[in-house]
Amino acid sequence: MDEARTDRSNPRPTPEAAHKLERLETLLAPLRKVVLAFSGGVDSTFLLAVLGKDPGRKVIAVTAFSPTHPQQEQEAARGLARLFSADHREITGDEINLEGFRTNPPDRCYHCKKHLFSKIEEIRMQEGCEVVLDGSNVDDLSDFRPGLRALKELGVRSPLQEAGLGKSEIRALSQEMDLPTWNKPSLACLASRIPYGTEITEEALTRIDRCEAFLLERVQGSVRVRYHGNLARIEVASAAFPELLTHREAIIGFFKQQGFAYVTLDLEGYRTGSMNEVLLQSERDDP
């Protein structure tokens, strides 16, 4: 997991972040039996750690496995669950078979989240738990996130949002709590690398996953391989350009082995949600 971390200076929680943590603990206090959607990322790991501070609370951590999730992250989630001695459950997502997901419309994430969290809701009912929680934070509200509508419809709660916590604050608090994920790069569903309107296939997801794993072994920080048919568009932070270019020939060779004819570097650098930049505002409006 260390190889996938970003190179960040040690953050220190601000008094405001510490106050928000207190607010989070107050929000969680009445909840005695919960199910947590657990990806093993920065946010859900932090939330699992805070929930675990109360030994009398029952927490079931549920991880979804499917071709849309990077293979190495699936293994990382299992390892973190063992680290926290969590009651860890695994479910298999087959969202790629949903037409509303596979055809890749702008509200793709709505169909995926509705599908996966409906399965998690079944576990909640079977186990007699009070609520399903997820690790969305306030920063998620600033981007196009149609999946949040599905969570609302299913009654899923997002305590980090409720407490007003953003990603940088969660990282700082995680570092103070000595969580191994405090400087882990932000991750997202592999389908987010494919332009809207381009069909999502397991073959394309596998190619993306393999290429991103290859880059993460050579470049620090977040990486994205945006899929444009036979062209791969690499996004890394601009500060990582020199490091990436030292591996230029190896990267080209590997990407071509995976079926890409052209390999490009996006000069604008890494940014979350770059595939949303082409959406018209009318398409971004989430009812």
N, C-alpha and C positions, 0 to 999 in steps of 0.2 A: 504494500500500500504506500510505502514511503516514496516509491518512484513516481507515483501519480500526484504527489503533492505540489502545490505551488510554492514559489519562493517569496514568502511574505515576511515582513518584519513582525516581531512579536506585538500583537495589538494589546492594548490595555482597556478593560471596560471603563466607560465613562460612568459618572454617578447616575446619569439618566438610564444607561443600560442596566445598571445594578437595580435601579428602581423598577424597571420593566420586568426584570427577573422576579422580583418580589411580587409584582402584579400577576405574573404567570403562575407562580406557586399558589397564589390566592385563588386564581381561576381554577386550578387543578384540584385544590384541596377537597371539594365536595365529591369528586369523581373517584369511586372506589374500585370499579371494574370497567376497564376500557380496552378497546382494540386500537392499535396504532398501525397505520400504513407505514411500513418501515422499508426504506430503500437502501439504508446504509450511508446516505449522504450527510452533509453537514447538518441540515435542519432536523431530519428525523432522528439522527443519532443524539443530537442535543436534547430533543424532546424526550427521547427514551431515557436519557440520563437523569433529567429533571423528574420525570415520573417515577423513576426508580429510587429517588431519595426517600420515598415513603414505603417502608418494607411491608406495610399492611395493604398496599394497593395491588390489585391484580391487573397485570398488563400482558396482553397478548400482542406480540409483534408479528405482523403479517407482511411477507415480501412476495411480490408478483414476479414470476419468471416468464419471459417470452422473448421472441426474436427482436423485439423493440428495445430490449435492455442490454447494455454491454455485458459480455460474458464475464469480464473480470470484476464487474460490480456485483454480480450475483454471488461470486465467491467471497467478495469483501463483506457483503451483508451477512452471510453465514458466519464469518469470522467475528464480526462485531457482536452478533447476537450471542455467540458463545462467550465473548469477553464480558458481556453484561449478564450472563446466565439468564437470558430472557427465555420466556416461553415463546419459541419461534415457530411460526407456521409458514408454509410455502403454498402458493396457489399458482396455477398455470393459466396465463392469459392467452386467449385465442382471438384477440381483437383484430388481428390481421385478416380474419375471415369475415369481419363485419363490413358490409358495403360502405357504410358511412365513415369507416376508417380507411379501408383499403383504397378507395377512390381518391382519398386525400383532399377533401374540401377544407376550406378555412376553419370550419368547426370540428375538424378531425379529433381534437383532444376531448371535446365534449363526449363523443361516442366512446372513446377509449376509457375515460374516467368513469362514465356511467356503467360500462361493462365491468371494469375491475372492481370498483367500489361496491357494486351490487353483490359481487362474490364475497367481499369483506363484510358487508352487512349481514350476509347469511351466517358467517362465523359469529358475528356479534349476537345474533338472535339465538343461535345454537348454544352459546356459552353463557347466555344471560347477562351480558355486559350492558352497560348503560349507554355507551356512545362510541362511535368510530372517530378517531382523531387523525389528522394529517399534519405534515410539517410545513405547509405553506406559510411564508412570512409576508410582511407588508410590502416588500419590494416586488413581490409577484403581482401586486395590484397595478403596477405601473406599465405592464406589458399586456399584450393581447393574450388572454388566458381563458378561452372558452370552457376549459375543463373545470374552472371554478364554479360555473353554473351547475354542472352535474353534482358537485359536492354539496352545493346548497340544496338542490332538489332531494338529495338522499339524507339530509340532516347531518352531514359530516361537519365536525367542528375543527377549526384551525386555531388552536390556542396561541401560537406565536403571533399570528395576525391580531388576535384579540388583545394581546398584551402590547402590541405596537412594536414588536421586535423586527429589525431589518437584518439583512445578511451580515453586514460588517459587525453589528452588535453581537450576533449569534456566534460569529467566529471568535470575537474577543472573549466572550463568556466561556466558550468551549475551550479556549486555550487556558483560561484561568482554572477550569475544571480538569485540565490535563486530558482532554479527550483527543484521541488520535486523529480525528477528522477535522480539527479546527482549521487547518490550512489546505484541506482537500479541494481540488478544482470543482467548480460547479458543473453539474452534469444535467443531461436532459435526454428524453426519449430519442432513440436513433432516428425515428421517423421525422423529427424536426430538421433533419439534414436534407430532406427531399422536398423540392418545390411543390407548393400546392397545385393540385391538378395532375401531378405525375403519380401513377399508380405505385403503391407501396408493395414491394415484394420481399419475400424472405431472402432472396438472392441479393438484392440491393442492400438490405440491412446488414447481411453478413459481410459484404465487401466493405461497407462503411466501418463496421465494428473492427475488422481486422486492420484496416488502414489507420484508424485512430489509435489502436493499441500499439501499432508499430511506431507511430509518432511519439506517443507518451513515453516510450522507452528511450527516446532521444532528445526530447524537448521538454523543459519544465513549464508548468502552467497549463491552462485550459487549451484544448485544441478542438477544432471541429473540421470534419471533412464533409463539405456540402456536395451533394450528389446532383450532377447535371448530365445524366446519361453516361456517355463515354468520357466526360470531363469531370475531374475532381477539383474542387476549389478549397484550398486549405486556409483555415483561419487560425492564426495564433496571435498573441500580443505582439505589437510592433517591436518591443524590446527583445523578443525571441527570434526575430528574423535572422540575425547573424548566426545564431546557434543552429537554426533549422537549415540554413544554406550550407553549413559545413557537411551536412548529411544529404546534400542534394542528389547525388547519383544513386545512393542507396534507396532514397525515397522514391525517385522516379522508377527505379527497377522494380521495387516491391509493388507500387501502385499499378504498374503495367501488368505484373503477374496476376493482380486481382481483377484485371479486365478493363482498366481505365486506359484510354488512348492518349489523353492529355492530362497533365498535372499542373495546376496553377496555384500561385500564392496570392491571396487577396491583400492588396496593399493597404486597405482600410483597417486590416487587423481584426482580431477576435472581438465580437460583440454578441451578446445574447439576442436571440430572436431576429437574426438578420434576414431570415426568410419571410418575416412579417413586413419587411420594408416595402415590398411590392404590392401589398394589399391596399385597395382603396379604402378610405375612411368608412364608407358605407358598409364594406364587408367586415370591418373591424368592430363595428357596433355590435355588442353582445346583448341580446334581449334578456 
